[in-house]
Amino acid sequence: MNKIFSLILILSISSCSSIAFWQSDEIDPDEPRELVDFNERFEFTENWEKKFKGENNLNNFIPAFSGGSLFFVDQEGNVSNMDIESGEVLWETELETTISAGIVAGFGKLFLSDDQGNLISLDQEDGSILWKSFAGGEVLANVDVDAGLVIVKTASGFLNAFNIETGSEEWSYRSVAPNLTVRGSSSPVINDNIVYATFDNGRIGAFNLKTGLPIWDGAISFTEGVSELDNLIDADSSPVLEGSRIYTVNFQGNLSVFDAAQRRMVWESQESSFYEPFILRGVLGIISADSKISTYSSRTFEDSWKLEEYVLRELSNPETFKGYILVGDLEGYIHAIDPLTGITVARKKVSRNKITTLISRSDSFYAIDEKMRLFSLSF
């Protein structure tokens, strides 16, 4: 009798252990993945941090750089010029308006947009306002500038050019916008006197910088659904230019590569993302809308590696820095990933809030969380 009881007890304990074992391995598909252990190659160092006002939910508050200065504007219109090494504030100014996107530095000026659709130009030396012009609608993405023009893309699909000295409108183009779009927008990119822009209708266009006349356009992807939600194909990430190739991606669409000389698409893969692709050490990569990372050979476009360790962790935009891929997540962690293997090699928790934006400059990189705290880091 005692032997039977002992056997039953052993089987019961074994069964419980087995159940616990299988439960620990189960992954809830609707929950963010738990972080897994990794072999650390190096450590992140936090250099300084500064708190600003407002929120950075749309990843549209990004620092700008010029010389030894870092410029930043928060949602409440507070503009700061900081020493890039120490974070010391060199000057501050208040614009007394709600900012929707910013900030860009170029040719001795700063450019940003408010929630009333105004494009504002400031002097880099002291933050004084040089001019203000109506941009044609709400602007949710940074502008791009050259020596003569400021190029603005509005949330309603206008692509407008303004004189950099006076703020007068030089030309305007309006894309055909769908009835339903994702709230967000991509920045235009100027290269070799051509403006490249992606639009909410899932297309990319190339325009003459001086005149605004369309040169060519192409579809990143086509709508295939039956409902308006199925047909959301917004291109909310900026095009990435590398040599003669242009890399684009859209929501519920494709990662597509265009040849600028041939003016046509040369490769595509089904993807859905809000962030621009990254290209590093022969690898072309994308962070999908569910935070899966997929990579391809940037030369042959063959599949490379896929990383699902961060699925549903609401990853930030990817930033390439010192040969690694950097991403932030919903718990305030920053991760460094080897682009050749997809292996995580460093990690640091810098905030209690979600990291929404990463950008690098020289020997440091910068993270902004959703509560508008700016961190300077290095390794």
BASERO-277368 format. One record per residue (C-alpha): residue in one letter; x, y, z; residue number from 1; chain. Coordinates in nm, 4 decimals. Layout:
# residues N
+---+----------+----------+----------+-----+---+
: r :     east :    north :       up :   k : c :
+---+----------+----------+----------+-----+---+
: A :        X :        Y :        Z : NUM : A :
...
+---+----------+----------+----------+-----+---+
This chain:
# residues 379
+---+----------+----------+----------+-----+---+
: r :     east :    north :       up :   k : c :
+---+----------+----------+----------+-----+---+
: M :   0.0000 :   0.0000 :   0.0000 :   1 : A :
: N :   0.2804 :   0.2392 :   0.0895 :   2 : A :
: K :   0.4568 :   0.1534 :  -0.2374 :   3 : A :
: I :   0.1403 :   0.2331 :  -0.4355 :   4 : A :
: F :   0.0959 :   0.5636 :  -0.2506 :   5 : A :
: S :   0.4597 :   0.6546 :  -0.3115 :   6 : A :
: L :   0.4242 :   0.5743 :  -0.6811 :   7 : A :
: I :   0.1104 :   0.7885 :  -0.7087 :   8 : A :
: L :   0.2866 :   1.0737 :  -0.5257 :   9 : A :
: I :   0.5879 :   1.0532 :  -0.7594 :  10 : A :
: L :   0.3641 :   1.0510 :  -1.0662 :  11 : A :
: S :   0.1662 :   1.3462 :  -0.9299 :  12 : A :
: I :   0.4810 :   1.5495 :  -0.8662 :  13 : A :
: S :   0.6156 :   1.4531 :  -1.2078 :  14 : A :
: S :   0.2888 :   1.5545 :  -1.3734 :  15 : A :
: C :   0.2854 :   1.8884 :  -1.1933 :  16 : A :
: S :   0.6451 :   1.9503 :  -1.2976 :  17 : A :
: S :   0.5599 :   1.8638 :  -1.6559 :  18 : A :
: I :   0.2626 :   2.0987 :  -1.6545 :  19 : A :
: A :   0.4736 :   2.3783 :  -1.5097 :  20 : A :
: F :   0.7414 :   2.3052 :  -1.7662 :  21 : A :
: W :   0.5024 :   2.3271 :  -2.0597 :  22 : A :
: Q :   0.3321 :   2.6347 :  -1.9176 :  23 : A :
: S :   0.6651 :   2.8161 :  -1.8912 :  24 : A :
: D :   0.7320 :   2.7506 :  -2.2598 :  25 : A :
: E :   0.3962 :   2.8733 :  -2.3816 :  26 : A :
: I :   0.3932 :   3.2098 :  -2.5595 :  27 : A :
: D :   0.0802 :   3.4208 :  -2.5555 :  28 : A :
: P :   0.0548 :   3.5514 :  -2.9142 :  29 : A :
: D :  -0.1229 :   3.8649 :  -2.7925 :  30 : A :
: E :   0.1375 :   3.9628 :  -2.5313 :  31 : A :
: P :   0.4777 :   4.1274 :  -2.5835 :  32 : A :
: R :   0.7621 :   3.8758 :  -2.5830 :  33 : A :
: E :   0.9551 :   3.8487 :  -2.2586 :  34 : A :
: L :   1.3195 :   3.9475 :  -2.2861 :  35 : A :
: V :   1.5607 :   3.6545 :  -2.3076 :  36 : A :
: D :   1.9162 :   3.6275 :  -2.1766 :  37 : A :
: F :   2.2054 :   3.7069 :  -2.4089 :  38 : A :
: N :   2.5857 :   3.7283 :  -2.4097 :  39 : A :
: E :   2.6859 :   4.0913 :  -2.3627 :  40 : A :
: R :   2.9673 :   4.2229 :  -2.5839 :  41 : A :
: F :   2.9735 :   4.5792 :  -2.4514 :  42 : A :
: E :   2.7866 :   4.8209 :  -2.2236 :  43 : A :
: F :   2.5958 :   5.1387 :  -2.2986 :  44 : A :
: T :   2.7037 :   5.4559 :  -2.1189 :  45 : A :
: E :   2.4509 :   5.7300 :  -2.0440 :  46 : A :
: N :   2.6155 :   6.0691 :  -2.0938 :  47 : A :
: W :   2.3318 :   6.3040 :  -1.9973 :  48 : A :
: E :   1.9554 :   6.3469 :  -2.0091 :  49 : A :
: K :   1.7052 :   6.6316 :  -2.0200 :  50 : A :
: K :   1.3279 :   6.6448 :  -1.9710 :  51 : A :
: F :   1.1021 :   6.8395 :  -2.2072 :  52 : A :
: K :   0.7266 :   6.9040 :  -2.2127 :  53 : A :
: G :   0.4583 :   6.7150 :  -2.4023 :  54 : A :
: E :   0.4565 :   6.3693 :  -2.5607 :  55 : A :
: N :   0.6326 :   6.2014 :  -2.8520 :  56 : A :
: N :   0.3789 :   5.9362 :  -2.9494 :  57 : A :
: L :   0.4155 :   5.9693 :  -3.3280 :  58 : A :
: N :   0.7959 :   5.9618 :  -3.3386 :  59 : A :
: N :   0.7936 :   6.3114 :  -3.4899 :  60 : A :
: F :   1.0067 :   6.4978 :  -3.2350 :  61 : A :
: I :   1.3652 :   6.4379 :  -3.3445 :  62 : A :
: P :   1.6777 :   6.6371 :  -3.2508 :  63 : A :
: A :   1.8693 :   6.8355 :  -3.5114 :  64 : A :
: F :   2.2446 :   6.8917 :  -3.5166 :  65 : A :
: S :   2.4777 :   7.1636 :  -3.6375 :  66 : A :
: G :   2.8442 :   7.1858 :  -3.5408 :  67 : A :
: G :   2.8689 :   7.1254 :  -3.1670 :  68 : A :
: S :   2.5020 :   7.2010 :  -3.1021 :  69 : A :
: L :   2.1977 :   6.9806 :  -3.0579 :  70 : A :
: F :   1.8634 :   7.1525 :  -3.1171 :  71 : A :
: F :   1.5357 :   7.0223 :  -2.9786 :  72 : A :
: V :   1.1785 :   7.1502 :  -2.9635 :  73 : A :
: D :   0.9051 :   7.0062 :  -2.7447 :  74 : A :
: Q :   0.5304 :   6.9926 :  -2.7987 :  75 : A :
: E :   0.4714 :   7.3182 :  -2.6106 :  76 : A :
: G :   0.7044 :   7.5199 :  -2.8339 :  77 : A :
: N :   1.0130 :   7.5357 :  -2.6134 :  78 : A :
: V :   1.3214 :   7.5396 :  -2.8364 :  79 : A :
: S :   1.6611 :   7.4548 :  -2.6854 :  80 : A :
: N :   2.0151 :   7.4779 :  -2.8172 :  81 : A :
: M :   2.2371 :   7.2400 :  -2.6182 :  82 : A :
: D :   2.6033 :   7.1515 :  -2.6187 :  83 : A :
: I :   2.6172 :   6.8116 :  -2.7854 :  84 : A :
: E :   2.8827 :   6.6768 :  -2.5467 :  85 : A :
: S :   2.7555 :   6.7958 :  -2.2082 :  86 : A :
: G :   2.3868 :   6.8705 :  -2.2622 :  87 : A :
: E :   2.4425 :   7.2233 :  -2.1280 :  88 : A :
: V :   2.1736 :   7.4630 :  -2.2514 :  89 : A :
: L :   2.3266 :   7.7415 :  -2.4621 :  90 : A :
: W :   1.9996 :   7.9252 :  -2.5280 :  91 : A :
: E :   1.6257 :   7.8659 :  -2.4992 :  92 : A :
: T :   1.3235 :   8.0350 :  -2.6528 :  93 : A :
: E :   0.9464 :   7.9900 :  -2.6232 :  94 : A :
: L :   0.7346 :   8.0061 :  -2.9390 :  95 : A :
: E :   0.3985 :   8.0105 :  -2.7566 :  96 : A :
: T :   0.2420 :   7.7637 :  -2.9995 :  97 : A :
: T :   0.1840 :   7.3879 :  -3.0029 :  98 : A :
: I :   0.4422 :   7.2121 :  -3.2170 :  99 : A :
: S :   0.3452 :   6.9170 :  -3.4362 : 100 : A :
: A :   0.6859 :   6.8250 :  -3.5821 : 101 : A :
: G :   1.0449 :   6.9346 :  -3.5663 : 102 : A :
: I :   1.3226 :   7.0254 :  -3.5709 : 103 : A :
: V :   1.5545 :   7.0566 :  -3.8758 : 104 : A :
: A :   1.8810 :   7.2534 :  -3.8942 : 105 : A :
: G :   2.0370 :   7.3807 :  -4.2132 : 106 : A :
: F :   2.2137 :   7.6815 :  -4.3633 : 107 : A :
: G :   2.2197 :   7.8715 :  -4.0325 : 108 : A :
: K :   1.8469 :   7.8272 :  -3.9745 : 109 : A :
: L :   1.6042 :   7.6017 :  -3.7880 : 110 : A :
: F :   1.2716 :   7.4785 :  -3.9251 : 111 : A :
: L :   0.9689 :   7.3383 :  -3.7441 : 112 : A :
: S :   0.5893 :   7.3209 :  -3.7768 : 113 : A :
: D :   0.3005 :   7.3984 :  -3.5423 : 114 : A :
: D :  -0.0445 :   7.2397 :  -3.5120 : 115 : A :
: Q :  -0.2027 :   7.5256 :  -3.7097 : 116 : A :
: G :  -0.0117 :   7.4263 :  -4.0217 : 117 : A :
: N :   0.2522 :   7.6977 :  -3.9975 : 118 : A :
: L :   0.6110 :   7.6448 :  -4.1077 : 119 : A :
: I :   0.8436 :   7.8471 :  -3.8837 : 120 : A :
: S :   1.2044 :   7.9452 :  -3.9505 : 121 : A :
: L :   1.4387 :   8.0468 :  -3.6657 : 122 : A :
: D :   1.7915 :   8.1831 :  -3.6489 : 123 : A :
: Q :   2.0339 :   7.9206 :  -3.5152 : 124 : A :
: E :   2.2341 :   8.1851 :  -3.3309 : 125 : A :
: D :   1.9646 :   8.2988 :  -3.0882 : 126 : A :
: G :   1.6336 :   8.1301 :  -3.1772 : 127 : A :
: S :   1.4699 :   8.4471 :  -3.3071 : 128 : A :
: I :   1.1891 :   8.4011 :  -3.5604 : 129 : A :
: L :   1.2945 :   8.4803 :  -3.9178 : 130 : A :
: W :   0.9635 :   8.4062 :  -4.0915 : 131 : A :
: K :   0.6411 :   8.2091 :  -4.0647 : 132 : A :
: S :   0.4347 :   8.0708 :  -4.3557 : 133 : A :
: F :   0.1234 :   7.8550 :  -4.3853 : 134 : A :
: A :   0.2438 :   7.5121 :  -4.4980 : 135 : A :
: G :  -0.0848 :   7.4086 :  -4.6586 : 136 : A :
: G :  -0.2120 :   7.1923 :  -4.3727 : 137 : A :
: E :  -0.1034 :   7.0016 :  -4.0628 : 138 : A :
: V :   0.2583 :   6.8820 :  -4.0791 : 139 : A :
: L :   0.3504 :   6.5647 :  -3.8872 : 140 : A :
: A :   0.6977 :   6.5026 :  -4.0280 : 141 : A :
: N :   1.0231 :   6.6907 :  -4.0544 : 142 : A :
: V :   1.1002 :   6.9036 :  -4.3587 : 143 : A :
: D :   1.4080 :   6.8753 :  -4.5790 : 144 : A :
: V :   1.6143 :   7.1732 :  -4.6920 : 145 : A :
: D :   1.8685 :   7.2743 :  -4.9521 : 146 : A :
: A :   2.0429 :   7.6069 :  -5.0122 : 147 : A :
: G :   1.7358 :   7.7654 :  -5.1687 : 148 : A :
: L :   1.4217 :   7.5742 :  -5.0692 : 149 : A :
: V :   1.2443 :   7.4147 :  -4.7755 : 150 : A :
: I :   1.0373 :   7.1093 :  -4.8754 : 151 : A :
: V :   0.7320 :   7.0277 :  -4.6645 : 152 : A :
: K :   0.4917 :   6.7334 :  -4.6846 : 153 : A :
: T :   0.1571 :   6.7815 :  -4.5112 : 154 : A :
: A :  -0.0626 :   6.5160 :  -4.3521 : 155 : A :
: S :  -0.3265 :   6.5879 :  -4.6183 : 156 : A :
: G :  -0.0910 :   6.4919 :  -4.9023 : 157 : A :
: F :   0.0483 :   6.8275 :  -5.0181 : 158 : A :
: L :   0.4152 :   6.8552 :  -5.1103 : 159 : A :
: N :   0.5127 :   7.2224 :  -5.0949 : 160 : A :
: A :   0.8335 :   7.4198 :  -5.1469 : 161 : A :
: F :   0.9165 :   7.7494 :  -4.9717 : 162 : A :
: N :   1.1939 :   7.9999 :  -5.0275 : 163 : A :
: I :   1.4497 :   7.9437 :  -4.7523 : 164 : A :
: E :   1.5145 :   8.3172 :  -4.7043 : 165 : A :
: T :   1.1637 :   8.4662 :  -4.7259 : 166 : A :
: G :   0.9211 :   8.1795 :  -4.6624 : 167 : A :
: S :   0.7286 :   8.2497 :  -4.9824 : 168 : A :
: E :   0.5728 :   7.9466 :  -5.1520 : 169 : A :
: E :   0.7558 :   7.8491 :  -5.4711 : 170 : A :
: W :   0.5538 :   7.5469 :  -5.5864 : 171 : A :
: S :   0.2938 :   7.2967 :  -5.4666 : 172 : A :
: Y :   0.1904 :   6.9421 :  -5.5564 : 173 : A :
: R :  -0.1113 :   6.7529 :  -5.4234 : 174 : A :
: S :  -0.1302 :   6.3746 :  -5.4202 : 175 : A :
: V :  -0.4536 :   6.1770 :  -5.4445 : 176 : A :
: A :  -0.5341 :   6.0799 :  -5.0857 : 177 : A :
: P :  -0.7499 :   5.7820 :  -4.9813 : 178 : A :
: N :  -1.0580 :   5.8307 :  -4.7621 : 179 : A :
: L :  -0.8986 :   5.6584 :  -4.4616 : 180 : A :
: T :  -0.5358 :   5.6907 :  -4.3536 : 181 : A :
: V :  -0.3103 :   5.6082 :  -4.0589 : 182 : A :
: R :  -0.2196 :   5.9171 :  -3.8542 : 183 : A :
: G :   0.1403 :   5.9793 :  -3.9395 : 184 : A :
: S :   0.3508 :   6.1075 :  -4.2238 : 185 : A :
: S :   0.6854 :   6.0625 :  -4.3962 : 186 : A :
: S :   0.9502 :   6.3250 :  -4.4558 : 187 : A :
: P :   1.0551 :   6.4239 :  -4.8087 : 188 : A :
: V :   1.4154 :   6.3583 :  -4.9113 : 189 : A :
: I :   1.6247 :   6.5838 :  -5.1373 : 190 : A :
: N :   1.8991 :   6.4238 :  -5.3459 : 191 : A :
: D :   2.0774 :   6.5568 :  -5.6540 : 192 : A :
: N :   1.8125 :   6.8262 :  -5.7229 : 193 : A :
: I :   1.5298 :   6.5735 :  -5.6984 : 194 : A :
: V :   1.2701 :   6.5518 :  -5.4208 : 195 : A :
: Y :   1.1553 :   6.2016 :  -5.3296 : 196 : A :
: A :   0.8361 :   6.1611 :  -5.1274 : 197 : A :
: T :   0.6029 :   5.8763 :  -5.0313 : 198 : A :
: F :   0.2291 :   5.9250 :  -4.9909 : 199 : A :
: D :  -0.0769 :   5.7816 :  -4.8162 : 200 : A :
: N :  -0.1953 :   5.6219 :  -5.1409 : 201 : A :
: G :   0.1018 :   5.3847 :  -5.1267 : 202 : A :
: R :   0.3060 :   5.5532 :  -5.4004 : 203 : A :
: I :   0.6459 :   5.7180 :  -5.4273 : 204 : A :
: G :   0.7078 :   6.0239 :  -5.6420 : 205 : A :
: A :   1.0180 :   6.1996 :  -5.7748 : 206 : A :
: F :   0.9928 :   6.5751 :  -5.8388 : 207 : A :
: N :   1.2139 :   6.8433 :  -5.9859 : 208 : A :
: L :   1.3463 :   7.0393 :  -5.6879 : 209 : A :
: K :   1.3305 :   7.3813 :  -5.8537 : 210 : A :
: T :   0.9924 :   7.3529 :  -6.0283 : 211 : A :
: G :   0.8020 :   7.0777 :  -5.8473 : 212 : A :
: L :   0.7198 :   6.9073 :  -6.1763 : 213 : A :
: P :   0.6766 :   6.5287 :  -6.1398 : 214 : A :
: I :   0.9596 :   6.3282 :  -6.2978 : 215 : A :
: W :   0.8266 :   5.9777 :  -6.2290 : 216 : A :
: D :   0.6219 :   5.7869 :  -5.9741 : 217 : A :
: G :   0.5544 :   5.4259 :  -5.8840 : 218 : A :
: A :   0.3428 :   5.2074 :  -5.6587 : 219 : A :
: I :   0.5091 :   5.0695 :  -5.3468 : 220 : A :
: S :   0.2159 :   4.8279 :  -5.3297 : 221 : A :
: F :  -0.1426 :   4.7994 :  -5.4484 : 222 : A :
: T :  -0.4652 :   4.7674 :  -5.2502 : 223 : A :
: E :  -0.5996 :   4.4134 :  -5.2373 : 224 : A :
: G :  -0.8640 :   4.4205 :  -4.9632 : 225 : A :
: V :  -1.2398 :   4.4625 :  -4.9752 : 226 : A :
: S :  -1.2804 :   4.7118 :  -4.6893 : 227 : A :
: E :  -1.1256 :   5.0532 :  -4.6248 : 228 : A :
: L :  -0.9290 :   4.9073 :  -4.3318 : 229 : A :
: D :  -0.7910 :   4.6321 :  -4.5549 : 230 : A :
: N :  -0.6871 :   4.8952 :  -4.8071 : 231 : A :
: L :  -0.4811 :   5.1100 :  -4.5695 : 232 : A :
: I :  -0.1432 :   5.1243 :  -4.7438 : 233 : A :
: D :  -0.0016 :   5.4494 :  -4.6026 : 234 : A :
: A :   0.3678 :   5.5103 :  -4.6625 : 235 : A :
: D :   0.4554 :   5.6700 :  -4.3287 : 236 : A :
: S :   0.8303 :   5.6139 :  -4.3596 : 237 : A :
: S :   1.0720 :   5.8209 :  -4.5625 : 238 : A :
: P :   1.2441 :   5.6733 :  -4.8679 : 239 : A :
: V :   1.6037 :   5.5609 :  -4.8132 : 240 : A :
: L :   1.8530 :   5.6362 :  -5.0914 : 241 : A :
: E :   2.1623 :   5.4210 :  -5.1401 : 242 : A :
: G :   2.3481 :   5.4682 :  -5.4666 : 243 : A :
: S :   2.0993 :   5.4415 :  -5.7524 : 244 : A :
: R :   1.8499 :   5.2471 :  -5.5421 : 245 : A :
: I :   1.5550 :   5.3820 :  -5.3462 : 246 : A :
: Y :   1.4175 :   5.1698 :  -5.0622 : 247 : A :
: T :   1.0575 :   5.2194 :  -4.9510 : 248 : A :
: V :   0.8010 :   5.0424 :  -4.7343 : 249 : A :
: N :   0.4385 :   5.1004 :  -4.6431 : 250 : A :
: F :   0.1725 :   4.9763 :  -4.4033 : 251 : A :
: Q :   0.0006 :   4.6521 :  -4.5090 : 252 : A :
: G :   0.2049 :   4.6593 :  -4.8263 : 253 : A :
: N :   0.5574 :   4.5913 :  -4.9467 : 254 : A :
: L :   0.9219 :   4.6568 :  -4.8893 : 255 : A :
: S :   1.0029 :   4.7774 :  -5.2405 : 256 : A :
: V :   1.3252 :   4.8752 :  -5.4124 : 257 : A :
: F :   1.3247 :   5.1182 :  -5.7053 : 258 : A :
: D :   1.6035 :   5.1925 :  -5.9492 : 259 : A :
: A :   1.6280 :   5.5708 :  -5.9891 : 260 : A :
: A :   1.7916 :   5.5500 :  -6.3320 : 261 : A :
: Q :   1.5384 :   5.3011 :  -6.4679 : 262 : A :
: R :   1.2518 :   5.4725 :  -6.2820 : 263 : A :
: R :   1.0899 :   5.1428 :  -6.1909 : 264 : A :
: M :   1.0616 :   4.8850 :  -5.9141 : 265 : A :
: V :   1.3271 :   4.6126 :  -5.9263 : 266 : A :
: W :   1.2334 :   4.4036 :  -5.6206 : 267 : A :
: E :   0.9597 :   4.3713 :  -5.3587 : 268 : A :
: S :   0.8705 :   4.1628 :  -5.0555 : 269 : A :
: Q :   0.5467 :   4.1655 :  -4.8608 : 270 : A :
: E :   0.5974 :   4.3657 :  -4.5416 : 271 : A :
: S :   0.4070 :   4.6096 :  -4.3194 : 272 : A :
: S :   0.5971 :   4.8832 :  -4.1403 : 273 : A :
: F :   0.5862 :   5.2435 :  -4.0214 : 274 : A :
: Y :   0.9673 :   5.2804 :  -4.0204 : 275 : A :
: E :   1.2120 :   5.3300 :  -4.3026 : 276 : A :
: P :   1.4345 :   5.0326 :  -4.3953 : 277 : A :
: F :   1.7925 :   5.0144 :  -4.2688 : 278 : A :
: I :   2.1003 :   4.9172 :  -4.4708 : 279 : A :
: L :   2.4151 :   4.8094 :  -4.2879 : 280 : A :
: R :   2.7119 :   4.5842 :  -4.3703 : 281 : A :
: G :   2.5458 :   4.4304 :  -4.6737 : 282 : A :
: V :   2.2161 :   4.3746 :  -4.4950 : 283 : A :
: L :   1.8798 :   4.5298 :  -4.5853 : 284 : A :
: G :   1.6366 :   4.5173 :  -4.2943 : 285 : A :
: I :   1.2908 :   4.6203 :  -4.1832 : 286 : A :
: I :   1.1021 :   4.6327 :  -3.8535 : 287 : A :
: S :   0.7462 :   4.5197 :  -3.9167 : 288 : A :
: A :   0.4359 :   4.6654 :  -3.7545 : 289 : A :
: D :   0.4387 :   4.3809 :  -3.4987 : 290 : A :
: S :   0.8110 :   4.4404 :  -3.4190 : 291 : A :
: K :   0.9475 :   4.1380 :  -3.6022 : 292 : A :
: I :   1.2799 :   4.2161 :  -3.7711 : 293 : A :
: S :   1.3390 :   4.0729 :  -4.1193 : 294 : A :
: T :   1.6594 :   4.1054 :  -4.3208 : 295 : A :
: Y :   1.7801 :   4.0397 :  -4.6743 : 296 : A :
: S :   2.1019 :   4.0628 :  -4.8684 : 297 : A :
: S :   2.1243 :   4.4217 :  -4.9926 : 298 : A :
: R :   2.2964 :   4.2930 :  -5.3085 : 299 : A :
: T :   2.0914 :   3.9861 :  -5.4091 : 300 : A :
: F :   1.7773 :   4.0409 :  -5.1931 : 301 : A :
: E :   1.7962 :   3.6800 :  -5.0706 : 302 : A :
: D :   1.6513 :   3.6136 :  -4.7247 : 303 : A :
: S :   1.9026 :   3.6580 :  -4.4435 : 304 : A :
: W :   1.7814 :   3.6261 :  -4.0816 : 305 : A :
: K :   1.4581 :   3.6976 :  -3.8981 : 306 : A :
: L :   1.4310 :   3.7961 :  -3.5331 : 307 : A :
: E :   1.1092 :   3.7383 :  -3.3388 : 308 : A :
: E :   1.2470 :   3.7941 :  -2.9854 : 309 : A :
: Y :   1.0935 :   4.1429 :  -2.9762 : 310 : A :
: V :   0.7513 :   4.0713 :  -3.1281 : 311 : A :
: L :   0.4845 :   4.3108 :  -2.9904 : 312 : A :
: R :   0.7428 :   4.5013 :  -2.7852 : 313 : A :
: E :   0.6547 :   4.8158 :  -2.9847 : 314 : A :
: L :   1.0047 :   4.8729 :  -3.1153 : 315 : A :
: S :   1.1211 :   5.2218 :  -3.2075 : 316 : A :
: N :   1.2705 :   5.3156 :  -3.5410 : 317 : A :
: P :   1.5947 :   5.1285 :  -3.6111 : 318 : A :
: E :   1.9161 :   5.3309 :  -3.5960 : 319 : A :
: T :   2.2526 :   5.2113 :  -3.7252 : 320 : A :
: F :   2.5467 :   5.3081 :  -3.5054 : 321 : A :
: K :   2.9076 :   5.1834 :  -3.5028 : 322 : A :
: G :   2.8186 :   4.8764 :  -3.7059 : 323 : A :
: Y :   2.5165 :   4.7696 :  -3.4988 : 324 : A :
: I :   2.1382 :   4.8032 :  -3.5213 : 325 : A :
: L :   1.9853 :   4.9903 :  -3.2274 : 326 : A :
: V :   1.6176 :   4.9714 :  -3.1275 : 327 : A :
: G :   1.4171 :   5.0898 :  -2.8267 : 328 : A :
: D :   1.1098 :   4.9212 :  -2.6812 : 329 : A :
: L :   0.7931 :   4.9736 :  -2.4780 : 330 : A :
: E :   0.9649 :   4.9153 :  -2.1410 : 331 : A :
: G :   1.2374 :   5.1739 :  -2.1940 : 332 : A :
: Y :   1.5107 :   4.9321 :  -2.3009 : 333 : A :
: I :   1.7589 :   4.9954 :  -2.5800 : 334 : A :
: H :   1.8955 :   4.6886 :  -2.7588 : 335 : A :
: A :   2.1978 :   4.6492 :  -2.9873 : 336 : A :
: I :   2.1768 :   4.3775 :  -3.2539 : 337 : A :
: D :   2.4527 :   4.2330 :  -3.4731 : 338 : A :
: P :   2.3393 :   4.2948 :  -3.8347 : 339 : A :
: L :   2.5168 :   3.9839 :  -3.9671 : 340 : A :
: T :   2.3632 :   3.7330 :  -3.7249 : 341 : A :
: G :   2.0550 :   3.8937 :  -3.5683 : 342 : A :
: I :   2.1974 :   3.8252 :  -3.2219 : 343 : A :
: T :   2.1416 :   4.0769 :  -2.9405 : 344 : A :
: V :   2.4792 :   4.1924 :  -2.8068 : 345 : A :
: A :   2.3939 :   4.4753 :  -2.5629 : 346 : A :
: R :   2.0971 :   4.6066 :  -2.3679 : 347 : A :
: K :   2.0232 :   4.8886 :  -2.1242 : 348 : A :
: K :   1.7079 :   5.0167 :  -1.9553 : 349 : A :
: V :   1.7205 :   5.3955 :  -1.9728 : 350 : A :
: S :   1.3585 :   5.4938 :  -1.9036 : 351 : A :
: R :   1.0388 :   5.3793 :  -1.7362 : 352 : A :
: N :   0.8551 :   5.4879 :  -2.0516 : 353 : A :
: K :   0.8468 :   5.3621 :  -2.4089 : 354 : A :
: I :   1.1427 :   5.4615 :  -2.6282 : 355 : A :
: T :   0.9930 :   5.6089 :  -2.9446 : 356 : A :
: T :   1.2861 :   5.7654 :  -3.1309 : 357 : A :
: L :   1.6556 :   5.6914 :  -3.1853 : 358 : A :
: I :   1.9048 :   5.9009 :  -3.3814 : 359 : A :
: S :   2.2858 :   5.9035 :  -3.3912 : 360 : A :
: R :   2.5456 :   6.1728 :  -3.4426 : 361 : A :
: S :   2.9234 :   6.1273 :  -3.4402 : 362 : A :
: D :   3.0278 :   5.9226 :  -3.1327 : 363 : A :
: S :   2.6919 :   5.9347 :  -2.9520 : 364 : A :
: F :   2.3345 :   5.8343 :  -3.0117 : 365 : A :
: Y :   2.0183 :   5.9856 :  -2.8677 : 366 : A :
: A :   1.6936 :   5.8338 :  -2.7457 : 367 : A :
: I :   1.3619 :   6.0106 :  -2.6872 : 368 : A :
: D :   1.0883 :   5.8430 :  -2.4857 : 369 : A :
: E :   0.7149 :   5.9006 :  -2.5202 : 370 : A :
: K :   0.7176 :   6.1447 :  -2.2245 : 371 : A :
: M :   0.9685 :   6.3673 :  -2.4054 : 372 : A :
: R :   1.2803 :   6.2794 :  -2.2096 : 373 : A :
: L :   1.5994 :   6.3028 :  -2.4183 : 374 : A :
: F :   1.8971 :   6.0743 :  -2.3427 : 375 : A :
: S :   2.2516 :   6.0947 :  -2.4783 : 376 : A :
: L :   2.4310 :   5.7576 :  -2.4857 : 377 : A :
: S :   2.7430 :   5.5949 :  -2.6260 : 378 : A :
: F :   2.9478 :   5.2762 :  -2.6178 : 379 : A :
+---+----------+----------+----------+-----+---+
